């Protein structure tokens, strides 16, 4: 199973108002892989995630999940979940009920819901916060609740769209620590991030996109430290300059 493609995009094209955002993209993600998408704003990273998640449909091309064509399958019928940049928690629910939300939709018995919620809160180091209102949490804690909620329904793949961009460095570390733990446990993940050191050290593969196409891809450390394409080198050099 570890060598099978769990997600495959075949000749996927998407445009908005006549502007091509994805131009004949082909992408394969293996079961248990941690993939990082890199590239400048507007390059098509988030559109790629949204098409995989079912929030957008491609103009042409196909999306396969575990060998089955899911191009027109709605998000709630796909075995994957999203962690957004802005948490997307329900402010009127406490921590416990936020994590339990998807399980209640599935109408699981209360005992199973409780066991799963507590398991997920332990994973993200938030045991004891069950009754806390989510608006009273720090940004890092809210994002960890969002990760727990995404994982509670046992998705086969989870994808993260800039999960730390709204956080300060200390809180970013909390979230990256959870993501690192998931990677070590073999969770299939597709991540859009600019946390370059994290991507280099934890991701299996980096895919660099620009102008709606995949410019290059390969092992994370190889691409980040020794990019082959000039456009990738320019992007990484600019990022390094901004970090300095």
GUTI-110812 format. One record per atom (N, C-alpha, C): residue in three letters; x, y, z. Coordinates in pm, whole numbers, padded with zeros to 5 digits, always signed. Each point is the difference from the previous one (the first is absolute). Layout:
BEGIN
ALAXYZ
...
//
This chain:
BEGIN
UNK+00083-00121+00000
UNK-00083+00121+00000
UNK+00086+00125+00000
UNK+00117-00008+00065
UNK+00082+00119+00015
UNK+00049+00056-00133
UNK+00000-00084-00106
UNK+00047+00046-00129
UNK-00114+00043-00093
UNK-00123-00009+00048
UNK-00114+00037-00083
UNK-00022+00150+00001
UNK-00052+00052-00110
UNK-00038+00141-00005
UNK-00138+00015+00063
UNK-00008+00082+00107
UNK-00129+00021+00063
UNK-00074+00114-00069
UNK+00076+00099-00050
UNK-00057+00112-00077
UNK+00074+00010-00132
UNK-00075+00023-00107
UNK+00062+00024-00130
UNK-00080+00105-00076
UNK+00068+00105-00043
UNK-00059+00100-00089
UNK+00052-00028-00141
UNK-00091-00007-00095
UNK+00038-00031-00138
UNK-00047+00113-00091
UNK+00097+00073-00056
UNK-00027+00106-00099
UNK-00104+00100+00050
UNK+00017+00044+00125
UNK-00098+00090+00061
UNK+00027+00146-00039
UNK-00104+00063-00053
UNK+00007+00142-00037
UNK-00114+00075+00068
UNK+00031+00122+00048
UNK-00102+00083+00064
UNK+00029+00146-00030
UNK-00104+00072-00038
UNK+00016+00143-00025
UNK-00111+00077+00070
UNK+00027+00126+00029
UNK-00098+00091+00059
UNK-00005+00126-00087
UNK-00118+00031-00048
UNK-00018+00120-00083
UNK+00099+00005-00115
UNK+00024-00115-00060
UNK+00087-00006-00116
UNK+00149-00012+00031
UNK+00037+00014+00129
UNK+00141-00013+00039
UNK+00027-00144+00044
UNK+00096-00064-00064
UNK+00032-00139+00034
UNK+00079-00003+00131
UNK-00053-00070+00098
UNK+00064-00010+00132
UNK+00075-00132+00012
UNK-00055-00106-00057
UNK+00068-00129-00009
UNK+00002-00041-00146
UNK+00118-00035-00049
UNK+00016-00026-00143
UNK+00048-00143-00023
UNK-00097-00091-00012
UNK+00031-00139-00032
UNK+00091-00065+00106
UNK-00044+00008+00125
UNK+00078-00053+00112
UNK-00014-00153+00010
UNK+00113-00066+00023
UNK+00002-00143+00030
UNK+00075-00019+00132
UNK-00064-00066+00095
UNK+00056-00013+00134
UNK-00042-00133+00061
UNK+00097-00069+00062
UNK-00028-00125+00068
UNK+00048+00009+00144
UNK-00085-00047+00092
UNK+00035-00004+00142
UNK-00017-00142+00049
UNK+00105-00055+00057
UNK-00004-00138+00048
UNK-00054-00006+00143
UNK-00057-00113+00033
UNK-00050-00023+00135
UNK+00115+00016+00100
UNK-00021+00084+00102
UNK+00100+00021+00104
UNK+00101+00107-00031
UNK-00010+00065-00116
UNK+00095+00105-00037
UNK-00037+00133+00066
UNK+00102+00079+00028
UNK-00016+00138+00044
UNK+00053+00087-00114
UNK-00091+00068-00067
UNK+00034+00084-00115
UNK-00015+00146+00038
UNK+00098+00082-00034
UNK-00010+00144+00019
UNK-00006+00069-00135
UNK-00100+00088-00015
UNK-00012+00082-00119
UNK+00063+00137+00029
UNK+00095+00039-00082
UNK+00064+00131+00013
UNK-00025+00080-00127
UNK+00008+00133+00015
UNK-00013+00086-00116
UNK-00053+00136+00040
UNK+00015+00099-00087
UNK-00046+00135+00030
UNK-00152+00009+00005
UNK-00052+00108+00058
UNK-00144+00022+00004
UNK-00056-00001-00141
UNK-00114-00067-00015
UNK-00065-00004-00130
UNK+00051-00106-00094
UNK+00088-00088+00049
UNK+00060-00100-00090
UNK-00090-00121-00022
UNK-00106-00014+00082
UNK-00091-00112-00016
UNK-00001-00100+00113
UNK+00075+00025+00108
UNK+00009-00096+00110
UNK-00136-00024+00065
UNK-00064+00108+00043
UNK-00127-00014+00070
UNK-00108-00054-00092
UNK+00001+00040-00127
UNK-00096-00054-00096
UNK+00017-00151-00013
UNK+00125-00046+00001
UNK+00027-00144-00004
UNK-00062-00070+00121
UNK+00019+00058+00119
UNK-00058-00058+00121
UNK-00152-00005-00009
UNK-00058+00110-00047
UNK-00146+00009-00004
UNK-00060-00098-00101
UNK+00071-00026-00107
UNK-00048-00099-00097
UNK+00010-00141+00059
UNK+00110-00029+00069
UNK+00012-00130+00065
UNK-00109-00018+00106
UNK-00031+00109+00072
UNK-00102-00007+00105
UNK-00142+00000-00050
UNK-00021+00034-00127
UNK-00135+00003-00055
UNK-00069+00134+00014
UNK+00071+00101+00050
UNK-00059+00134+00013
UNK-00002+00074-00134
UNK+00080-00045-00093
UNK-00001+00048-00138
UNK+00003-00120-00093
UNK-00061+00012-00115
UNK+00009-00104-00102
UNK+00087+00051-00115
UNK+00084-00085-00057
UNK+00085+00044-00111
UNK-00082+00026-00126
UNK+00052+00090-00086
UNK-00063+00022-00130
UNK+00019-00122-00089
UNK+00115-00063+00013
UNK+00028-00123-00072
UNK+00099-00082+00081
UNK+00009-00128-00031
UNK+00087-00089+00076
UNK-00077-00076+00106
UNK+00071-00086+00071
UNK-00065-00090+00096
UNK+00075-00007+00132
UNK-00074-00030+00106
UNK+00055-00021+00134
UNK-00033-00142+00043
UNK+00101-00075+00039
UNK-00021-00138+00045
UNK+00039-00013+00146
UNK-00079-00076+00074
UNK+00029-00032+00140
UNK+00000-00151+00014
UNK+00115-00055+00034
UNK+00011-00146+00014
UNK-00045-00071-00128
UNK+00032+00060-00114
UNK-00032-00060-00128
UNK-00139+00027-00053
UNK-00084+00066+00080
UNK-00137+00030-00042
UNK-00012+00147-00041
UNK-00071+00024-00109
UNK-00019+00136-00049
UNK-00097+00074+00092
UNK+00049+00107+00066
UNK-00084+00078+00092
UNK-00013+00145-00048
UNK+00026+00023-00128
UNK+00005+00137-00053
UNK-00124+00080+00038
UNK-00118-00060-00005
UNK-00124+00073+00027
UNK-00066-00041+00131
UNK+00076-00067+00086
UNK-00053-00041+00131
UNK+00009+00118+00096
UNK-00109+00032+00074
UNK+00003+00115+00092
UNK+00094-00025+00118
UNK+00043+00109+00067
UNK+00099-00012+00108
UNK-00040-00097+00111
UNK-00125+00001+00039
UNK-00040-00082+00115
UNK+00003-00150-00028
UNK+00014-00036-00127
UNK+00010-00141-00035
UNK+00144-00044-00028
UNK+00095+00090+00023
UNK+00141-00034-00022
UNK+00066-00033+00134
UNK+00091-00095+00000
UNK+00061-00046+00125
UNK+00125+00082+00033
UNK-00021+00132+00004
UNK+00111+00088+00035
UNK-00056+00122+00071
UNK+00087+00068+00073
UNK-00042+00117+00077
UNK+00102+00111-00013
UNK-00046+00121+00031
UNK+00082+00120-00019
UNK+00024+00072+00131
UNK+00122+00052+00017
UNK+00030+00094+00108
UNK+00031+00133-00068
UNK-00085+00099+00026
UNK+00011+00128-00069
UNK+00092+00096+00072
UNK+00039+00104-00072
UNK+00084+00106+00054
UNK-00067+00070+00118
UNK-00132+00018-00007
UNK-00073+00080+00100
UNK-00080-00085+00096
UNK+00042-00125+00021
UNK-00057-00092+00099
UNK-00138-00052-00038
UNK-00096+00090-00035
UNK-00136-00040-00040
UNK-00070-00082+00108
UNK+00024+00035+00127
UNK-00070-00067+00110
UNK-00138+00062+00018
UNK-00088-00074+00070
UNK-00133+00052+00030
UNK+00006+00077+00133
UNK-00013+00132-00003
UNK+00021+00080+00122
UNK-00103-00025+00109
UNK-00117-00053-00039
UNK-00107-00025+00098
UNK+00012-00136+00067
UNK+00100-00080-00041
UNK+00022-00131+00059
UNK+00130+00001+00079
UNK+00005-00079+00109
UNK+00125-00010+00075
UNK+00097-00094-00071
UNK+00115-00020+00059
UNK+00104-00081-00063
UNK-00051-00142-00028
UNK-00063-00060+00101
UNK-00049-00137-00014
UNK-00097-00011-00117
UNK-00097+00091-00007
UNK-00103-00010-00103
UNK+00054+00034-00139
UNK+00101+00084-00007
UNK+00063+00025-00129
UNK+00063-00127-00055
UNK+00072-00070+00086
UNK+00066-00124-00044
UNK-00103-00109-00030
UNK-00110+00001+00076
UNK-00103-00104-00014
UNK-00092+00025-00120
UNK+00008+00116-00061
UNK-00099+00042-00100
UNK-00020-00103-00111
UNK+00107-00040-00066
UNK-00011-00095-00111
UNK-00048-00136+00045
UNK+00035-00037+00124
UNK-00043-00130+00053
UNK-00150-00001+00027
UNK-00052+00116+00043
UNK-00144+00008+00024
UNK-00077-00006-00132
UNK+00056+00058-00105
UNK-00064-00008-00131
UNK-00009-00145-00044
UNK+00102-00079+00037
UNK-00001-00143-00034
UNK-00089-00081+00093
UNK-00057+00068+00102
UNK-00092-00065+00094
UNK+00064-00116+00076
UNK+00124+00018+00041
UNK+00066-00103+00079
UNK-00054+00000+00143
UNK+00008-00112+00069
UNK-00043-00004+00140
UNK+00084+00096+00085
UNK-00062+00052+00104
UNK+00066+00102+00082
UNK+00131-00051+00060
UNK+00002-00127+00041
UNK+00121-00055+00060
UNK+00115+00000-00101
UNK-00029-00033-00125
UNK+00104+00000-00103
UNK+00046+00143-00031
UNK-00096+00093+00000
UNK+00036+00140-00024
UNK+00094+00049+00109
UNK-00035-00028+00124
UNK+00083+00047+00112
UNK+00141-00060-00008
UNK+00007-00129-00027
UNK+00131-00066-00007
UNK+00085+00061-00111
UNK-00063+00027-00114
UNK+00075+00055-00114
UNK+00042+00144+00026
UNK-00088+00079+00058
UNK+00035+00140+00030
UNK+00117+00006+00096
UNK-00003-00080+00105
UNK+00108+00001+00098
UNK+00130-00051-00062
UNK-00009-00098-00089
UNK+00119-00049-00070
UNK+00063+00112-00085
UNK-00085+00075-00070
UNK+00050+00108-00086
UNK+00057+00115+00083
UNK-00063+00032+00112
UNK+00051+00109+00084
UNK+00133-00038+00064
UNK+00016-00128+00030
UNK+00130-00045+00052
UNK+00108+00014-00108
UNK-00037-00033-00124
UNK+00095+00011-00111
UNK+00051+00143-00016
UNK-00090+00099+00016
UNK+00041+00139-00021
UNK+00032+00071+00131
UNK+00014-00079+00109
UNK+00041+00052+00130
UNK-00098+00103+00056
UNK-00130-00031-00009
UNK-00102+00091+00053
UNK-00098-00071+00093
UNK+00043-00110+00061
UNK-00084-00065+00100
UNK-00020+00096+00117
UNK-00125+00011+00046
UNK-00034+00094+00106
UNK-00062+00128-00052
UNK-00001+00017-00131
UNK-00056+00121-00061
UNK-00141-00025-00056
UNK-00058-00116+00031
UNK-00125-00040-00064
UNK-00110+00104+00012
UNK-00014+00063+00115
UNK-00112+00093+00023
UNK+00037+00145-00033
UNK+00122+00020-00044
UNK+00044+00138-00028
UNK-00064+00051-00129
UNK-00045+00125+00003
UNK-00051+00063-00122
UNK+00115+00024-00096
UNK-00020-00025-00128
UNK+00112+00010-00094
UNK+00049+00144-00016
UNK-00089+00098+00022
UNK+00042+00139-00015
UNK+00092+00044+00115
UNK+00006-00080+00107
UNK+00089+00031+00112
UNK+00138-00063-00017
UNK+00022-00072-00109
UNK+00127-00067-00023
UNK+00096+00088-00078
UNK+00128-00030+00012
UNK+00100+00067-00083
UNK-00014-00049-00144
UNK+00063+00069-00093
UNK-00005-00041-00139
UNK+00057-00140-00021
UNK+00110-00029+00068
UNK+00060-00133-00013
UNK-00091-00109+00054
UNK-00068+00029+00111
UNK-00094-00098+00057
UNK-00119-00019-00093
UNK-00051+00110-00057
UNK-00112-00013-00093
UNK+00038-00085-00121
UNK+00120+00022-00051
UNK+00040-00078-00116
UNK+00017-00147+00036
UNK+00044-00028+00122
UNK+00011-00140+00042
UNK-00137-00065+00017
UNK-00100+00078+00045
UNK-00137-00051+00005
UNK-00048-00031-00142
UNK+00033+00087-00095
UNK-00039-00022-00139
UNK+00062-00128-00055
UNK+00125-00027+00038
UNK+00065-00124-00043
UNK-00070-00121+00063
UNK-00032+00010+00130
UNK-00069-00110+00068
UNK-00135-00027-00067
UNK-00072+00106-00033
UNK-00131-00018-00065
UNK+00015-00067-00137
UNK+00102+00043-00075
UNK+00022-00057-00133
UNK+00036-00148+00007
UNK+00072-00039+00105
UNK+00044-00139+00013
UNK-00104-00092+00062
UNK-00098+00059+00068
UNK-00095-00082+00079
UNK-00080-00096-00087
UNK-00026+00036-00124
UNK-00082-00086-00086
UNK+00084-00100-00079
UNK+00126-00015+00039
UNK+00091-00098-00061
UNK+00013+00016-00152
UNK+00036+00120-00047
UNK+00020+00017-00144
UNK+00124-00076-00046
UNK+00002-00038-00126
UNK+00117-00068-00054
UNK+00109+00098-00038
UNK-00037+00125-00020
UNK+00098+00104-00031
UNK-00048+00130+00063
UNK+00093+00079+00050
UNK-00034+00130+00057
UNK+00086+00105-00070
UNK-00060+00111-00034
UNK+00082+00103-00061
UNK-00013+00131+00073
UNK+00111+00072+00001
UNK+00016+00122+00078
UNK+00027+00116-00095
UNK-00082+00105+00009
UNK+00020+00118-00083
UNK+00056+00113+00086
UNK+00131+00018-00005
UNK+00070+00102+00078
UNK-00044-00002+00147
UNK+00015-00113+00068
UNK-00057-00013+00135
UNK+00066+00088+00106
UNK+00118+00055-00029
UNK+00070+00081+00101
UNK+00016+00146-00040
UNK-00057+00040-00113
UNK+00028+00135-00050
UNK-00057+00110+00089
UNK-00104-00032+00080
UNK-00061+00101+00086
UNK+00058-00004+00142
UNK+00104-00080+00022
UNK+00053-00021+00134
UNK+00137+00064+00019
UNK+00029+00039+00125
UNK+00135+00048+00029
UNK+00093-00121+00014
UNK+00133+00022+00003
UNK+00094-00113-00003
UNK-00020-00103+00111
UNK-00031+00044+00121
UNK-00016-00096+00110
UNK-00120-00090-00024
UNK-00112+00059-00044
UNK-00120-00079-00026
UNK+00017-00086-00124
UNK+00076+00049-00096
UNK+00031-00080-00119
UNK+00066-00130+00039
UNK+00092+00008+00097
UNK+00070-00120+00047
UNK-00095-00104+00056
UNK-00106+00044+00070
UNK-00099-00094+00055
UNK-00066-00081-00111
UNK-00040+00071-00106
UNK-00072-00065-00110
UNK+00093-00091-00080
UNK+00120+00047-00027
UNK+00096-00081-00077
UNK+00037-00126+00077
UNK+00002+00008+00132
UNK+00031-00117+00082
UNK-00106-00109-00020
UNK-00127+00040-00006
UNK-00108-00097-00023
UNK+00013-00059-00140
UNK+00028+00085-00098
UNK+00014-00048-00138
UNK+00117-00096-00013
UNK+00108+00028+00071
UNK+00116-00089-00002
UNK-00038-00138+00058
UNK-00079+00003+00107
UNK-00044-00126+00062
UNK-00085-00080-00098
UNK-00088+00068-00073
UNK-00084-00068-00099
UNK+00085-00062-00110
UNK+00103+00074-00042
UNK+00089-00052-00104
UNK+00071-00127+00048
UNK+00044+00002+00126
UNK+00069-00116+00056
UNK-00093-00121+00009
UNK-00131+00026+00014
UNK-00097-00109+00009
UNK-00047-00047-00138
UNK+00051+00064-00107
UNK-00032-00046-00135
UNK-00128+00055-00058
UNK-00049+00112+00054
UNK-00121+00062-00055
UNK+00031+00060-00137
UNK-00087-00023-00097
UNK+00017+00061-00131
UNK-00039+00146+00008
UNK+00093+00090-00035
UNK-00025+00144+00014
UNK+00048+00076-00122
UNK-00080+00098-00037
UNK+00036+00094-00106
UNK-00006+00138+00062
UNK+00113+00070+00001
UNK+00012+00123+00078
UNK+00048+00115-00087
UNK-00075+00111+00004
UNK+00048+00126-00057
UNK+00058+00079+00116
UNK+00128+00034-00008
UNK+00066+00071+00109
UNK+00121+00075-00051
UNK+00041+00101+00077
UNK+00126+00067-00027
UNK+00099-00024+00114
UNK-00031-00101+00083
UNK+00093-00039+00106
UNK+00106-00089-00064
UNK+00102+00063-00057
UNK+00094-00071-00086
UNK+00082-00105+00076
UNK+00047+00035+00119
UNK+00081-00095+00076
UNK-00083-00123+00038
UNK-00125+00023+00037
UNK-00089-00111+00033
UNK-00022-00090-00121
UNK-00027+00062-00116
UNK-00021-00078-00122
UNK+00125-00082-00034
UNK+00116+00061+00012
UNK+00125-00069-00032
UNK+00023-00121+00091
UNK-00031+00017+00129
UNK+00033-00104+00097
UNK-00107-00109+00013
UNK-00126+00032-00032
UNK-00109-00093+00029
UNK-00066-00055-00126
UNK-00014+00083-00104
UNK-00071-00045-00120
UNK+00078-00109-00073
UNK-00072-00091-00063
UNK+00064-00100-00086
UNK+00034+00061-00135
UNK-00091+00085-00049
UNK+00017+00054-00134
UNK-00049+00144-00004
UNK+00070+00082-00076
UNK-00039+00139-00022
UNK-00038+00016-00147
UNK-00110+00072-00023
UNK-00045+00033-00135
UNK-00001+00151-00012
UNK+00081+00054-00091
UNK+00005+00145-00020
UNK-00086+00036-00120
UNK-00096+00091+00023
UNK-00092+00043-00105
UNK+00021+00147-00032
UNK-00024+00036-00124
UNK+00001+00140-00040
UNK-00077+00012-00131
UNK-00081+00103-00010
UNK-00075+00023-00122
UNK-00096-00111-00037
UNK-00051-00071+00101
UNK-00098-00104-00027
UNK+00056-00133-00044
UNK+00133-00015+00005
UNK+00061-00127-00039
UNK+00097-00046+00109
UNK+00034-00129-00003
UNK+00103-00052+00090
UNK+00134+00021-00066
UNK+00083+00084+00062
UNK+00131+00033-00056
UNK+00099-00114+00027
UNK+00001-00048+00124
UNK+00083-00116+00032
UNK-00048-00063+00130
UNK+00035-00127+00017
UNK-00036-00072+00122
UNK+00108-00104+00029
UNK+00008-00037+00127
UNK+00099-00099+00038
UNK+00010-00009+00151
UNK+00097-00078+00051
UNK+00020-00009+00145
UNK+00015+00139+00062
UNK-00061+00021+00116
UNK-00009+00133+00059
UNK+00137+00067+00016
UNK+00092-00069+00064
UNK+00131+00061+00025
UNK+00073+00031-00131
UNK-00015-00087-00097
UNK+00066+00020-00129
UNK-00052+00124-00071
UNK-00133+00017-00003
UNK-00059+00114-00069
UNK+00031+00130+00072
UNK-00010+00001+00132
UNK+00020+00124+00075
UNK+00146+00040+00005
UNK+00091-00096+00010
UNK+00142+00035+00011
UNK+00070+00005-00136
UNK-00049-00078-00097
UNK+00067-00005-00130
UNK-00102-00002-00114
UNK-00082+00107-00013
UNK-00099+00003-00107
UNK+00066-00004-00137
UNK-00066-00067-00093
UNK+00055-00012-00135
UNK-00043+00114-00091
UNK-00121+00050+00022
UNK-00055+00102-00089
UNK+00029+00141+00050
UNK+00029+00091-00092
UNK+00033+00138+00036
UNK-00115+00067+00073
UNK-00124-00027-00044
UNK-00115+00065+00066
UNK-00010-00044+00145
UNK+00026-00127+00028
UNK-00001-00048+00138
UNK+00110+00067+00081
UNK+00117+00012-00060
UNK+00112+00065+00069
UNK-00033+00144+00034
UNK-00064+00071-00092
UNK-00037+00140+00024
UNK-00098+00010+00117
UNK-00099-00089+00001
UNK-00100+00002+00107
UNK+00065-00027+00135
UNK+00081-00103+00009
UNK+00062-00038+00126
UNK+00100+00106+00046
UNK+00070+00063-00094
UNK+00096+00105+00035
UNK-00074+00121+00058
UNK-00114+00035-00060
UNK-00078+00114+00050
UNK-00054-00031+00138
UNK-00043-00126+00020
UNK-00049-00039+00130
UNK+00111+00009+00105
UNK+00117-00046-00036
UNK+00115+00006+00091
UNK+00035+00145+00034
UNK-00009+00088-00099
UNK+00028+00141+00023
UNK-00101+00060+00098
UNK-00127-00041-00015
UNK-00103+00052+00090
UNK+00017-00051+00142
UNK+00058-00119+00013
UNK+00021-00058+00133
UNK+00119+00062+00071
UNK+00095+00051-00079
UNK+00124+00051+00056
UNK-00023+00127+00082
//
